[in-house]
Amino acid sequence: MKPKCCIMLAIIACAGLSGCSPEPRSTTMHEPGVYKGAKDPVSALKQQQELIDRFKLVQTDR
């Protein structure tokens, strides 16, 4: 009975370790309101214009 338990434990351990990846992990620490991605100047200009247009739609009565 004891060899069967050892074999089962070895199989479970191997199955658990097979899920581990040898690739290094990189973690990006996020800060509120700060975008850490790649810069896209075209997208930034388009987004800025959309925000200006949206502001003008709402704030014209004030």
N, C-alpha and C positions, 0 to 999 in steps of 0.2 A: 504494500500500500504506500509505503514511503517513497519509493522511486517514482510512482505515478504523480505524487504531489510535487516532487522536485521538477519533473518534466513539465507539468502544467504551469508551475511558477516560472520556469524558464521561458516557456512559450508566451506567457502573459508579459513578462519583462521585455522580451524581444519585440512583441507587438507594440508595447508602449514606447519603446525607444525608436521604433521604425518611423514614428510620427515626427521625430525631431529632425530638423533640417540643419545641414552643416553650413548653410549660407549665413553670413553675418547679418544681423538685424540692425536696421537703422531706425531711430526713433526721432520724429520731428516734434519738438516741444512747441506747442501752440500758445499764443498770447491773444487775449481778446482784442479784436479789432485790427489785428496785424495779419496780412496775407503773406505766407511764407513760400508760395509757389513761384514759378517762373514768371518773369515780367513779359507782358504782351502790350506794347504801346498802342496798337490799333484798337484792341479791346478796351483799354482804359479810356481812350478818347471817346469811343462809342458809348460806353457806360456813362461817362461824364455828361455827354450830350443828352442821353435819355433822362438822367437825373434832373438836368436843367429844364427839359421839356415838361417833366412831371411836376416840378416845382411851379412852373408858370401856369399849368392847368389848375392847380389848387390855390395858389396864393394870389391870384389876380384880383380877388375881391377885397384885399386888405391894403 
